[in-house]
Amino acid sequence: MNSNDRRNKFELLYEKYKNLMYYVAYAVMQDSSSAEEVVHDSFVKVLQNLHRIEDIDSTATKNFVATITKRLALNRKYKDIKHRDILNKHKDIELRPELYYESAAEHLEQKEAYQELVEAILKLPGKYSDVLFLKYDNKLSDKEIAESLNLSVSNVRKTAQRAKAALAKELN
């Protein structure tokens, strides 16, 4: 698919699903500016997965777009709540950097481990990496993955199992 076709496909998706995505995001966020940010992030995710969308008007595409939006909205809502709770918990505590060196080092180690994991997943065959990213990064269910990739649920489960085995080999 050339860049013009890709752009046209994305524009059609945008026009068709922008209101649905906003509705889904607003239902979770209950705030228009947050919902708009979620919709923007969702379109970025859709653009990254544009090659998986064959028929813009299909139910699978509608479900895929709505699911991505809902998952991103829920993730953002959870992070917002978690952040607010942390701020409330520590608002009366004097910030002393020496207390946070250890947690900063742990955070850096986790980030590096995550990056290593992502790089290992990207080395896997396309079908394996697609299923793993949809399952664990986008937090889609096996049924949702099956619908978006036009596979059976049992095929998604078997592919995920094989992908995990391949990932374990890649990491060792």
KOLKOL-561871 format. One record per residue: residue in one letter; x, y, z of N, C-alpha, C in turn. Coordinates in steps of 0.001 Angstrom, whole numbers, plus 524288, in hexadecimal, padded with zeros to 5 digits. Atoms other than C-alpha are relative to their C-alpha. Example, Ala and Ser with C-alpha at 12.3 -4.5 7.8 and 13.67 -1.06 7.14 Angstrom:
<rs>
+------+-------+-------+-------+-------+-------+-------+-------+-------+-------+
| code |  n.xx |  n.yy |  n.zz | ca.xx | ca.yy | ca.zz |  c.xx |  c.yy |  c.zz |
+------+-------+-------+-------+-------+-------+-------+-------+-------+-------+
|    a | 8037A | 7FB5A | 80000 | 8300C | 7EE6C | 81E78 | 80384 | 804B0 | 80000 |
|    s | 7FCCC | 7FB5A | 7FFC4 | 83566 | 7FBDC | 81BE4 | 7FCFE | 80442 | 802DA |
+------+-------+-------+-------+-------+-------+-------+-------+-------+-------+
</rs>
This chain:
<rs>
+------+-------+-------+-------+-------+-------+-------+-------+-------+-------+
| code |  n.xx |  n.yy |  n.zz | ca.xx | ca.yy | ca.zz |  c.xx |  c.yy |  c.zz |
+------+-------+-------+-------+-------+-------+-------+-------+-------+-------+
|    m | 80350 | 7FB77 | 80000 | 80000 | 80000 | 80000 | 80386 | 804D2 | 80000 |
|    n | 7FCC4 | 7FB4E | 8003B | 805F4 | 80CF0 | 7FBFD | 7FE0E | 80408 | 803EF |
|    s | 8013C | 7FC26 | 7FBF1 | 805CF | 818EB | 804A8 | 7FAE3 | 802E6 | 7FEF2 |
|    n | 804FC | 7FD7D | 80147 | 7FA65 | 81F28 | 7FD5E | 7FB5B | 7FC8D | 80187 |
|    d | 8042D | 803A5 | 7FE8D | 7F1F3 | 81303 | 7FF1C | 7FF79 | 7FFB0 | 805EC |
|    r | 7FFEB | 8004A | 7FA48 | 7F5EF | 81242 | 80D51 | 7FD76 | 804E3 | 80258 |
|    r | 8023A | 7FB11 | 7FE16 | 7F290 | 82098 | 80F6E | 7FA1B | 8002A | 7FF1D |
|    n | 80597 | 8000E | 8013F | 7E566 | 81F1B | 8089F | 7FD00 | 7FC48 | 80398 |
|    k | 8027A | 803D3 | 7FC98 | 7E23A | 81305 | 8108F | 7FF72 | 8023E | 80586 |
|    f | 80026 | 7FDB6 | 7FAC4 | 7E5AA | 81A19 | 81D29 | 7FBF8 | 8045E | 80047 |
|    e | 803D4 | 7FBBF | 8000D | 7DD8C | 82600 | 8195F | 7FA6B | 7FDDD | 8001A |
|    l | 8052F | 8026F | 7FFF5 | 7D1D4 | 81D3D | 81696 | 7FEB2 | 7FDD1 | 8056C |
|    l | 800BF | 801FF | 7FAB2 | 7D3A1 | 81683 | 823B2 | 7FECF | 80472 | 803C9 |
|    y | 800B3 | 7FB7D | 7FC95 | 7D4A6 | 823A3 | 82A5E | 7FA6E | 80224 | 7FF84 |
|    e | 80538 | 7FDCF | 800DC | 7C838 | 828E9 | 82445 | 7FBB4 | 7FC4F | 801E2 |
|    k | 80406 | 803C5 | 7FE95 | 7C0A1 | 81C70 | 826C2 | 7FF9F | 7FF26 | 805E9 |
|    y | 80001 | 801B8 | 7FA92 | 7C4B3 | 819CD | 834D8 | 80153 | 8042E | 80416 |
|    k | 7FE6D | 7FC05 | 7FC28 | 7C8A9 | 826C3 | 83B28 | 7FBC8 | 800EC | 8041A |
|    n | 8043E | 7FF10 | 7FC3A | 7BB40 | 828C8 | 8417D | 7FF3B | 7FB59 | 803A5 |
|    l | 8006E | 804B2 | 7FCC5 | 7BA4D | 81AC0 | 8463E | 8046F | 7FFE0 | 80404 |
|    m | 7FB7B | 8001D | 7FC84 | 7C7F3 | 81B99 | 84BF8 | 7FF79 | 80420 | 80449 |
|    y | 800C5 | 7FBE6 | 7FC13 | 7C4D3 | 8286D | 852B7 | 7FBDA | 7FE50 | 803F0 |
|    y | 80436 | 801D0 | 7FC9F | 7B841 | 822A9 | 85839 | 8020D | 7FBF9 | 803E8 |
|    v | 7FDD6 | 80415 | 7FCA5 | 7BF88 | 816C0 | 85D85 | 803BE | 80269 | 803FF |
|    a | 7FC2B | 7FD8C | 7FC7F | 7CA85 | 81F0C | 8632F | 7FD4E | 8036B | 80418 |
|    y | 802BF | 7FC90 | 7FC57 | 7C130 | 828DC | 86955 | 7FCF9 | 7FCD5 | 80416 |
|    a | 802E6 | 8034E | 7FC58 | 7B917 | 81DF6 | 86F68 | 80380 | 7FE2B | 8047C |
|    v | 7FC54 | 801B0 | 7FBF2 | 7C531 | 8199A | 876D9 | 80231 | 804AB | 802F2 |
|    m | 7FD19 | 7FBAD | 7FDA5 | 7CC00 | 82699 | 87951 | 7FC7A | 8040E | 802A3 |
|    q | 803A6 | 7FC12 | 7FDFB | 7C022 | 82F5C | 87BEF | 8024B | 80585 | 7FFDE |
|    d | 7FD79 | 7FAED | 800A3 | 7C854 | 83AF0 | 8775A | 80168 | 80093 | 7FA40 |
|    s | 7FF4F | 7FF78 | 805A2 | 7C8BE | 84053 | 86989 | 805BA | 8006D | 7FE5A |
|    s | 7FA8A | 7FF7F | 801A9 | 7D718 | 84432 | 86915 | 802F6 | 7FAD9 | 800A6 |
|    s | 7FD90 | 80524 | 7FF4A | 7DB6A | 8370E | 86E9E | 7FE24 | 7FC33 | 7FBD0 |
|    a | 80226 | 80366 | 80416 | 7D267 | 8301F | 86513 | 8028E | 80126 | 7FAC6 |
|    e | 7FD74 | 7FE91 | 804E7 | 7D856 | 837B1 | 859BF | 8059B | 7FDF2 | 7FFD1 |
|    e | 7FAAD | 80214 | 7FFD2 | 7E5FF | 833D5 | 85E20 | 80009 | 7FA21 | 7FF2B |
|    v | 8006B | 805A8 | 800B2 | 7E1DD | 8259B | 85EEC | 7FEDF | 7FEBA | 7FA47 |
|    v | 8013E | 800E6 | 80584 | 7DC07 | 8266A | 8513E | 804EA | 800C5 | 7FCA8 |
|    h | 7FB1F | 7FF0E | 802E0 | 7E8CA | 82C2F | 84C2B | 803B1 | 7FB59 | 800A5 |
|    d | 7FC90 | 80474 | 7FF05 | 7F0BF | 8215B | 8529F | 7FDF7 | 7FB12 | 7FD58 |
|    s | 80262 | 8048C | 80287 | 7E72A | 81759 | 84D51 | 80100 | 80011 | 7FA24 |
|    f | 7FEE9 | 7FFB5 | 80599 | 7E8D8 | 81C4B | 83F7C | 805BC | 7FED7 | 7FED7 |
|    v | 7FA75 | 8015B | 800B2 | 7F796 | 81B40 | 84117 | 80092 | 7FA16 | 80016 |
|    k | 7FFD9 | 805AE | 7FF8C | 7F5B2 | 80D0D | 84553 | 7FD96 | 7FD75 | 7FB26 |
|    v | 80281 | 8020D | 804B6 | 7EC72 | 80AA4 | 839ED | 803AA | 80098 | 7FB52 |
|    l | 7FC56 | 7FF12 | 80449 | 7F64E | 81097 | 83094 | 8046C | 7FC0B | 80022 |
|    q | 7FBDC | 803E5 | 7FF75 | 800C2 | 80772 | 835D1 | 7FE20 | 7FA9A | 7FE45 |
|    n | 8023F | 80515 | 8015C | 7F795 | 7FC12 | 8330D | 7FCBB | 8003E | 7FB02 |
|    l | 80328 | 7FF2D | 804B3 | 7F1F1 | 8012B | 8263A | 8004E | 7FB63 | 7FC38 |
|    h | 7FF4F | 8046F | 80390 | 7F76B | 7F59D | 81EB3 | 7FC78 | 7FB5F | 8015A |
|    r | 80369 | 8044C | 7FE53 | 7EE68 | 7EC98 | 82682 | 7FA52 | 800E0 | 7FE6B |
|    i | 80565 | 7FEAD | 80149 | 7E215 | 7F379 | 82207 | 7FF2B | 7FF59 | 7FA28 |
|    e | 80117 | 800F7 | 80583 | 7DC9A | 7EE46 | 81559 | 7FB32 | 802F8 | 7FE2D |
|    d | 804F1 | 7FD8B | 80182 | 7CE92 | 7F30F | 814D3 | 7FE84 | 80411 | 80417 |
|    i | 80118 | 7FBB5 | 7FC5F | 7CC1E | 80051 | 81B0C | 7FA75 | 7FFA2 | 80235 |
|    d | 80577 | 80029 | 7FE6A | 7BD7C | 7FDDF | 81BC4 | 7FE7D | 7FB12 | 802FD |
|    s | 80156 | 804F8 | 7FD84 | 7BE4C | 7F07A | 82231 | 7FF18 | 8009F | 805DD |
|    t | 800EA | 80022 | 7FA60 | 7B99A | 7ED4B | 82FCA | 8051D | 7FF1C | 802E8 |
|    a | 7FAEC | 8010A | 7FD87 | 7C735 | 7E830 | 832EF | 80321 | 8050C | 8009A |
|    t | 7FD29 | 7FB04 | 7FFB6 | 7CD20 | 7F582 | 82FD4 | 7FD8A | 80393 | 80414 |
|    k | 802B6 | 7FCC0 | 7FC29 | 7C2C9 | 7FC98 | 837C7 | 8014F | 7FE2B | 80587 |
|    n | 7FEB8 | 80227 | 7FADD | 7C530 | 7F37E | 84352 | 805B3 | 800FE | 8016C |
|    f | 7FA6A | 7FF2D | 7FF2A | 7D3E8 | 7F4BC | 841C4 | 8010D | 8059D | 801BC |
|    v | 7FF3D | 7FA70 | 7FED3 | 7D384 | 8039D | 841DE | 7FD98 | 80160 | 8054C |
|    a | 80299 | 7FEE2 | 7FB01 | 7C9D9 | 8042E | 84D27 | 802F1 | 7FD83 | 8048C |
|    t | 7FD25 | 802B7 | 7FBDF | 7D1A7 | 7FA4B | 8550B | 80518 | 802D1 | 8014A |
|    i | 7FB2A | 7FD12 | 7FF1A | 7DE64 | 801A3 | 85345 | 7FEC6 | 804EF | 8031E |
|    t | 80177 | 7FB26 | 7FD50 | 7D7A6 | 80E30 | 85783 | 7FE7C | 7FEEC | 805A0 |
|    k | 801BF | 80141 | 7FAB3 | 7D136 | 807F2 | 8634D | 804A3 | 7FE71 | 8036B |
|    r | 7FB79 | 801C3 | 7FCF0 | 7DDD4 | 80162 | 867B9 | 8039A | 8048F | 80159 |
|    l | 7FCA6 | 7FB7B | 7FEED | 7E5C5 | 80DD1 | 8665F | 7FD6A | 803AC | 803F8 |
|    a | 802C8 | 7FCA9 | 7FC47 | 7DB4E | 81588 | 86DA4 | 80034 | 7FDAC | 8057F |
|    l | 7FFCA | 8028A | 7FAE0 | 7DAD7 | 80B9B | 878AC | 80578 | 80048 | 80251 |
|    n | 7FA96 | 7FF9D | 7FE28 | 7E9A5 | 80B65 | 8798E | 80133 | 80580 | 801F0 |
|    r | 7FEFD | 7FA97 | 7FE6D | 7EA2A | 81A2A | 87A0F | 7FD0F | 80158 | 80503 |
|    k | 8031F | 7FEF5 | 7FB4F | 7DF40 | 81AE2 | 8841B | 8029D | 7FD87 | 804C4 |
|    y | 7FD5C | 802B5 | 7FBBD | 7E64F | 810E4 | 88C86 | 804F9 | 802EE | 80194 |
|    k | 7FB35 | 7FD1B | 7FED6 | 7F321 | 81864 | 88B6E | 7FECA | 80530 | 802A3 |
|    d | 80185 | 7FB0D | 7FD91 | 7EC4D | 82533 | 88EB5 | 7FE74 | 7FF32 | 805B7 |
|    i | 801AE | 8012B | 7FAA6 | 7E603 | 81F2B | 89AC3 | 804B5 | 7FE89 | 80357 |
|    k | 7FB57 | 801A6 | 7FD27 | 7F2BA | 818C6 | 89ED4 | 8037D | 804B1 | 80133 |
|    h | 7FCC4 | 7FB5A | 7FF46 | 7FA33 | 82584 | 89CF4 | 7FDA4 | 80392 | 8042B |
|    r | 802A7 | 7FCB7 | 7FC27 | 7F01A | 82D2D | 8A4AA | 80080 | 7FDB1 | 80579 |
|    d | 7FF7F | 8028F | 7FAED | 7F089 | 82323 | 8AFA7 | 80581 | 8008B | 80234 |
|    i | 7FA92 | 7FF69 | 7FE43 | 7FF5B | 823C9 | 8B03D | 800EF | 8058B | 801DF |
|    l | 7FF50 | 7FA8A | 7FE67 | 7FF0E | 8329A | 8B0B6 | 7FD50 | 8010F | 8053A |
|    n | 802D4 | 7FF35 | 7FB14 | 7F4D5 | 8327E | 8BB77 | 802C6 | 7FD57 | 80490 |
|    k | 7FD5B | 802F4 | 7FBEB | 7FC66 | 82859 | 8C328 | 804E8 | 802D0 | 801D9 |
|    h | 7FAF2 | 7FDAB | 7FEC0 | 80910 | 83007 | 8C29F | 7FFF9 | 805F5 | 80036 |
|    k | 80019 | 7FA44 | 80048 | 80474 | 83E1B | 8C27C | 80237 | 80297 | 804E1 |
|    d | 7FE11 | 7FDAE | 7FB2C | 8085F | 8405B | 8D0A5 | 80598 | 7FE63 | 8014D |
|    i | 7FAC1 | 801E7 | 7FEF4 | 8157B | 83980 | 8CFCB | 803FB | 80379 | 7FD47 |
|    e | 7FBD4 | 7FCDA | 80254 | 821AA | 841A8 | 8CD94 | 802FC | 7FC95 | 7FC27 |
|    l | 7FD26 | 802FC | 803EC | 8284C | 83D45 | 8C12D | 805CE | 80039 | 8012B |
|    r | 7FA65 | 80062 | 7FF29 | 835F4 | 83892 | 8C3E0 | 80221 | 7FC42 | 7FBEC |
|    p | 7FE2F | 8033B | 80452 | 83CF2 | 83384 | 8B7B3 | 802E0 | 7FB0E | 801A5 |
|    e | 7FD02 | 804A6 | 7FE6C | 845AD | 82A1C | 8BF2E | 7FC76 | 7FB5C | 80130 |
|    l | 803A4 | 80443 | 7FEFA | 83988 | 82243 | 8C2AD | 7FE2A | 7FD54 | 7FB01 |
|    y | 80236 | 80208 | 804E1 | 8363C | 82029 | 8B46A | 80411 | 7FDC6 | 7FC4A |
|    y | 7FBFA | 80218 | 80379 | 84347 | 81BE4 | 8AEA4 | 7FF07 | 7FA41 | 7FEC7 |
|    e | 800C7 | 80597 | 800CA | 8403A | 80D95 | 8B0A5 | 7FB66 | 7FEFE | 7FC5B |
|    s | 80488 | 800E7 | 8035A | 832B7 | 80E61 | 8AA80 | 8010E | 801E9 | 7FA70 |
|    a | 7FE9F | 7FE28 | 8053F | 83841 | 81635 | 89F10 | 80344 | 7FBE5 | 7FD36 |
|    a | 7FCC2 | 80420 | 80257 | 84262 | 80B90 | 89CB2 | 7FC9D | 7FB51 | 7FE7D |
|    e | 8038E | 8044F | 8013C | 837BD | 80133 | 89D5B | 7FCBE | 80147 | 7FB2D |
|    h | 8031E | 7FE56 | 80480 | 82F87 | 808EF | 893BF | 8032F | 7FF94 | 7FAFC |
|    l | 7FC9A | 80046 | 80495 | 83AF6 | 809F5 | 88A53 | 800E5 | 7FA57 | 7FE61 |
|    e | 7FF45 | 8058A | 80134 | 83D68 | 7FB52 | 88B45 | 7FB1C | 7FDBD | 7FD71 |
|    q | 804E3 | 801E7 | 80240 | 82F0D | 7F889 | 88876 | 7FF4D | 801FB | 7FA6F |
|    k | 80078 | 7FDB5 | 80534 | 82F2A | 801BE | 87CE4 | 803A9 | 7FD4C | 7FC28 |
|    e | 7FC3D | 802AD | 8035F | 83B5B | 7FB49 | 87752 | 7FE34 | 7FA6D | 7FED9 |
|    a | 801FD | 80553 | 800CD | 83579 | 7EDBB | 87942 | 7FB6D | 80007 | 7FC37 |
|    y | 80475 | 7FF84 | 8038E | 82905 | 7F20E | 8726F | 801E2 | 800F4 | 7FA6B |
|    q | 7FDF6 | 7FED8 | 80537 | 830C7 | 7F79F | 86700 | 80278 | 7FB1D | 7FD9B |
|    e | 7FDA7 | 804E0 | 801DC | 83858 | 7EAD1 | 865EB | 7FBBB | 7FC36 | 7FE47 |
|    l | 80463 | 80364 | 80152 | 82B79 | 7E36E | 865D2 | 7FD81 | 801B0 | 7FAD5 |
|    v | 80257 | 7FE00 | 804DA | 825BD | 7EC24 | 85B22 | 80384 | 7FEBA | 7FB5A |
|    e | 7FC5D | 8012C | 80444 | 831F4 | 7EA79 | 852CB | 7FFE9 | 7FA36 | 7FEAA |
|    a | 8004B | 805A2 | 800F4 | 83133 | 7DBB2 | 85476 | 7FAF5 | 7FE96 | 7FD2D |
|    i | 80503 | 8010E | 8029B | 822D2 | 7DBA6 | 8508E | 80038 | 801B6 | 7FA48 |
|    l | 7FF9E | 7FE10 | 80563 | 825EB | 7E3B4 | 84470 | 80343 | 7FC69 | 7FC83 |
|    k | 7FCD7 | 803B8 | 80302 | 82FB9 | 7D93C | 8403F | 7FCEC | 7FB26 | 7FE7A |
|    l | 80342 | 80496 | 8011E | 824F0 | 7CEFA | 84017 | 7FD45 | 800A7 | 7FAC1 |
|    p | 80311 | 7FF96 | 804DD | 81D71 | 7CBB0 | 833A3 | 7FB35 | 8037B | 800D8 |
|    g | 80430 | 7FC1F | 7FFBF | 812BE | 7D59E | 83093 | 7FB21 | 7FE42 | 802DD |
|    k | 804D2 | 801E0 | 7FD8B | 8072A | 7CD49 | 834BC | 800BE | 7FF71 | 805E7 |
|    y | 7FEEB | 8009D | 7FA6B | 80D8D | 7CA40 | 841DE | 80035 | 8054A | 802B9 |
|    s | 7FF83 | 7FAE1 | 7FD7A | 81119 | 7D84F | 844D4 | 7FABE | 802D9 | 80006 |
|    d | 80523 | 7FD85 | 80035 | 803A9 | 7DD1A | 8407C | 7FC8B | 7FE1D | 8047C |
|    v | 80354 | 80238 | 7FBEA | 7FC9B | 7D3E4 | 849C7 | 801E4 | 801B3 | 80561 |
|    l | 7FDFB | 7FE70 | 7FAE1 | 805A5 | 7D706 | 8552A | 7FEF2 | 805BE | 80128 |
|    f | 800FB | 7FA6E | 7FF14 | 8047A | 7E5B8 | 85369 | 7FA34 | 8011A | 800EB |
|    l | 80598 | 7FF25 | 7FF3C | 7F5B7 | 7E533 | 85200 | 7FE32 | 7FDE9 | 80547 |
|    k | 8019D | 8027E | 7FB21 | 7F475 | 7DC2E | 85DB3 | 80212 | 802E0 | 804CC |
|    y | 7FDAA | 7FDE8 | 7FB3D | 7FDDC | 7E294 | 8672B | 800C0 | 805E4 | 7FFF0 |
|    d | 7FF53 | 7FA54 | 80037 | 8003D | 7F073 | 86269 | 7FAAC | 802AC | 7FF81 |
|    n | 80534 | 7FDBA | 800B8 | 7F275 | 7F369 | 85DAB | 7FBEA | 7FD8F | 80398 |
|    k | 80361 | 802AC | 7FC3E | 7EC79 | 7EA18 | 867AB | 7FAD7 | 7FE2B | 7FD8F |
|    l | 804A2 | 80219 | 8028D | 7E306 | 7E431 | 85DDF | 7FF34 | 7FA5B | 801AB |
|    s | 80137 | 80570 | 7FEC6 | 7DC29 | 7D763 | 860E6 | 80132 | 7FCAE | 7FB2B |
|    d | 7FF17 | 80385 | 80467 | 7DE79 | 7CB63 | 8586C | 7FBC2 | 800AE | 7FBDD |
|    k | 80456 | 7FF4A | 803A8 | 7D114 | 7CD8E | 8525F | 800BA | 80504 | 7FCD4 |
|    e | 7FF2F | 7FB03 | 802B6 | 7D435 | 7DBC9 | 84F13 | 80488 | 7FFA0 | 7FC1C |
|    i | 7FB8E | 800CA | 8038C | 7E141 | 7D7DB | 84936 | 7FE41 | 7FCD7 | 7FB4D |
|    a | 801EF | 80350 | 8043C | 7DA96 | 7CD4B | 84148 | 7FCD4 | 8032C | 7FC0F |
|    e | 80332 | 7FCC0 | 8037B | 7D0D4 | 7D718 | 83BDB | 80357 | 803CF | 7FCE0 |
|    s | 7FCE6 | 7FC0C | 802BC | 7DB12 | 7E138 | 83885 | 803DA | 7FD9A | 7FC1E |
|    l | 7FC45 | 8027F | 8038F | 7E46A | 7D77A | 8320F | 7FD6D | 7FBEE | 7FC79 |
|    n | 802F3 | 803D0 | 80319 | 7D9BB | 7CF22 | 82BD6 | 8020D | 7FA72 | 800CB |
|    l | 7FE52 | 8053A | 7FE81 | 7DE15 | 7C2E4 | 8331C | 7FBE8 | 7FDAE | 803A0 |
|    s | 80362 | 8025A | 7FC18 | 7D6FF | 7B921 | 83B90 | 8025E | 800F4 | 80561 |
|    v | 7FE20 | 7FF2A | 7FAAA | 7D7FC | 7BA98 | 84A3F | 8040B | 7FBDC | 8016E |
|    s | 7FC3E | 8042D | 7FECB | 7DED1 | 7AD72 | 84B4F | 80531 | 800E7 | 7FD32 |
|    n | 7FB34 | 7FEBE | 802DD | 7E897 | 7B1CA | 840F6 | 80303 | 80451 | 802CD |
|    v | 7FD77 | 7FBCC | 7FD0D | 7EB5F | 7BE22 | 848C4 | 802AC | 7FDC4 | 804D6 |
|    r | 7FDC0 | 80250 | 7FB3F | 7ED9C | 7B621 | 8551D | 804DF | 7FCD5 | 7FEBB |
|    k | 7FB85 | 8033E | 80188 | 7F6AD | 7AC9C | 84E2A | 80489 | 80375 | 7FE34 |
|    t | 7FBEF | 7FC5E | 801C7 | 7FE0A | 7B7CF | 847A9 | 80286 | 802AF | 804A7 |
|    a | 7FDE5 | 7FD7F | 7FB49 | 7FF95 | 7BE8B | 854DD | 8038E | 7FC3B | 802F2 |
|    q | 7FCD3 | 803FA | 7FD5A | 804AD | 7B1EF | 85AC9 | 80539 | 7FF4C | 7FD2A |
|    r | 7FB34 | 800A1 | 80315 | 80E85 | 7B02C | 84FC2 | 8035E | 804E9 | 80042 |
|    a | 7FD19 | 7FB0D | 7FFBE | 8123E | 7BE88 | 8504B | 802E0 | 8006E | 80531 |
|    k | 7FD6C | 7FFCB | 7FAE3 | 8152E | 7BD94 | 85EDB | 804B2 | 7FC57 | 80027 |
|    a | 7FB9A | 803B2 | 80026 | 81DB4 | 7B1A5 | 85C7A | 80481 | 80245 | 7FCC5 |
|    a | 7FC02 | 7FD8F | 80344 | 824E7 | 7B8B0 | 8518D | 8028D | 80499 | 802CB |
|    l | 7FDF4 | 7FB86 | 7FD0E | 82662 | 7C4B0 | 85A2C | 803B8 | 7FE1F | 80447 |
|    a | 7FC9E | 80221 | 7FBE7 | 82C10 | 7BC72 | 86531 | 8054B | 7FE72 | 7FDB5 |
|    k | 7FB19 | 8016F | 80296 | 8362D | 7B700 | 85BB1 | 80324 | 804D5 | 7FE8A |
|    e | 7FD6A | 7FB28 | 801A5 | 83937 | 7C4B3 | 856B4 | 80299 | 802B1 | 804A9 |
|    l | 7FDF2 | 7FD62 | 7FB64 | 83B5B | 7C9CC | 8647B | 80462 | 7FCF8 | 802B0 |
|    n | 7FBCF | 80335 | 7FD91 | 8443D | 7BE8A | 86889 | 804BF | 7FFCC | 7FCC4 |
+------+-------+-------+-------+-------+-------+-------+-------+-------+-------+
</rs>
